[in-house]
Amino acid sequence: MVDEREPASGDPHRRGRRTAEELLPADELVQLLDADGVRHEHPRYTAEVGDDALRELYRWMNVVRAVDRESIHLQRQGQLGVYASGLGQEAAQVGSASALADADWVFPSYRELGVGMVRGVDPVRLLHLNRGTWLADHDPHEHGFAPPSIPIGTQALHAVGFALGALFDGAPIVAVTYLGDGATSEGDTHEALTFAGVMGAPVVFFVQNNQYAISVPVEEQTAAPTLAHKGVGYGIPAVRVDGNDVLGTYAVTREAVDRARAGEGPTLIEAVTYRREAHTTSDDADRYRPREEVEAAEARDPILRMARYLRANDLLDDAAEREVQDAAARLAGEVRARLYDAPHGDPRELFSHVYVDPTGHFEEQAALLERELGERGQAPR
Ligand SMILES: Cc1ncc(C[n+]2csc(CCOP(=O)(O)OP(=O)(O)O)c2C)c(N)n1
């Protein structure tokens, strides 16, 4: 008897569908570099990275950390309104971003300064958003880096839509969306995962499980055994990786991106890491988590372990280390100087790219802004 629920064979929507057993993720984290900087073999994932590329991953993590630290200082000095630090998440961001092709597209949240920098986005342009002087100011097309989403989870839908567009065009482009653990509870994320699974979209959901959504710990975020297990319900293969291991995050992302490009559909990656700073500069994390927990995370530092590995393999010495640190500090200083000097954008642009046919409310708000600017002596257009 024909099961009428079965679509005709060859239905593109059923390509690459997997059984429950095939989808069940391993509980253990993929780890190619442990906290002591010792490299391990993995039966499935390898990071085929040459010596120069290893040093480059290390350099990027240091540069990202320096700009991140500078951004916190800038906020403390009143130069940024608010800033969401990625301290401790450098391996998750640099490793995954380094696995993408130039033609791929990233759909980030507000915490992805590191991913943006690896994509070649000038951090000053991203920090305009935090300074309130401009909207996301980079060219998304030049870098394959969409404007950061502040509403949680919305970027997952943008990524899936974009990926489906690429699929329909036959373009070998993969969309990668970056989400937090909290974002996995959002309706938008659910819809994005459902759609991606059903349609076999060339998309990677890169979840940085940094253990907290503001003050909500991941244990209270979900009753699922792990965030990766959620993939089973969407028919999406998932993998858990040590998010503080830059080689591990590179390897699992590389595989996911390659599979997506080969028409094998989406992947959910759970990169297990830790947010060592407060949620944002407006948050006081000491109110909801013990200091010892943060200190324990410091011992798993992604940069330290990479330094240990490089030194043990004669790829880094004191002089090279100093060079990396000096260059990172120099860049952070340049970011500060250029941010001070950057012109303020025209606030009217807030209204420029939203609706083709503006709604009544929208026009009222634009008029209100125009009046306010007039009162401040900023000539109307
Ligand atoms: C739709 C929506 N709801 C609530 C918020 C307020 N909010 C900002 S950040 C955040 C927590 C997000 O946590 P997570 O997804 O784990 O990402 P993380 O900030 O830890 O990187 C919330 C609830 C928001 N920005 N958007």
The ligand as an SDF file (V2000), in Angstrom:
LIG
                    3D

 26 27  0  0  0  0  0  0  0  0999 V2000
   13.3060   39.2510   20.8500 C   0  0  0  0  0  0  0  0  0  0  0  0
   14.1270   39.7710   21.9930 C   0  0  0  0  0  0  0  0  0  0  0  0
   13.7570   39.4930   23.2470 N   0  0  0  0  0  0  0  0  0  0  0  0
   14.4780   39.9330   24.3000 C   0  0  0  0  0  0  0  0  0  0  0  0
   15.6020   40.6890   24.0830 C   0  0  0  0  0  0  0  0  0  0  0  0
   16.4430   41.1770   25.2530 C   0  0  0  0  0  0  0  0  0  0  0  0
   17.6940   40.4410   25.3040 N   0  0  0  0  0  0  0  0  0  0  0  0
   18.8380   40.9800   24.8460 C   0  0  0  0  0  0  0  0  0  0  0  0
   20.1070   39.9280   24.9620 S   0  0  0  0  0  0  0  0  0  0  0  0
   19.1600   38.7260   25.6450 C   0  0  0  0  0  0  0  0  0  0  0  0
   19.7580   37.3940   26.0320 C   0  0  0  0  0  0  0  0  0  0  0  0
   20.3190   36.6470   24.8860 C   0  0  0  0  0  0  0  0  0  0  0  0
   21.0630   35.5590   25.3200 O   0  0  0  0  0  0  0  0  0  0  0  0
   21.7480   34.5500   24.3380 P   0  0  0  0  0  0  0  0  0  0  0  0
   20.8570   34.2300   23.1990 O   0  0  0  0  0  0  0  0  0  0  0  0
   22.2230   33.3960   25.1520 O   0  0  0  0  0  0  0  0  0  0  0  0
   22.9820   35.3500   23.7330 O   0  0  0  0  0  0  0  0  0  0  0  0
   24.2140   36.0520   24.4530 P   0  0  0  0  0  0  0  0  0  0  0  0
   23.7740   37.4610   24.7580 O   0  0  0  0  0  0  0  0  0  0  0  0
   24.5620   35.2880   25.6810 O   0  0  0  0  0  0  0  0  0  0  0  0
   25.3020   36.0500   23.4470 O   0  0  0  0  0  0  0  0  0  0  0  0
   17.8560   39.1610   25.7790 C   0  0  0  0  0  0  0  0  0  0  0  0
   16.7670   38.3630   26.3750 C   0  0  0  0  0  0  0  0  0  0  0  0
   15.9670   40.9810   22.7410 C   0  0  0  0  0  0  0  0  0  0  0  0
   17.0380   41.6800   22.4270 N   0  0  0  0  0  0  0  0  0  0  0  0
   15.2210   40.4980   21.7200 N   0  0  0  0  0  0  0  0  0  0  0  0
  1  2  1  0
  2  3  1  0
  2 26  2  0
  3  4  2  0
  4  5  1  0
  5  6  1  0
  5 24  2  0
  6  7  1  0
  7  8  2  0
  7 22  1  0
  8  9  1  0
  9 10  1  0
 10 11  1  0
 10 22  2  0
 11 12  1  0
 12 13  1  0
 13 14  1  0
 14 15  2  0
 14 16  1  0
 14 17  1  0
 17 18  1  0
 18 19  2  0
 18 20  1  0
 18 21  1  0
 22 23  1  0
 24 25  1  0
 24 26  1  0
M  CHG  1   7   1
M  END
$$$$
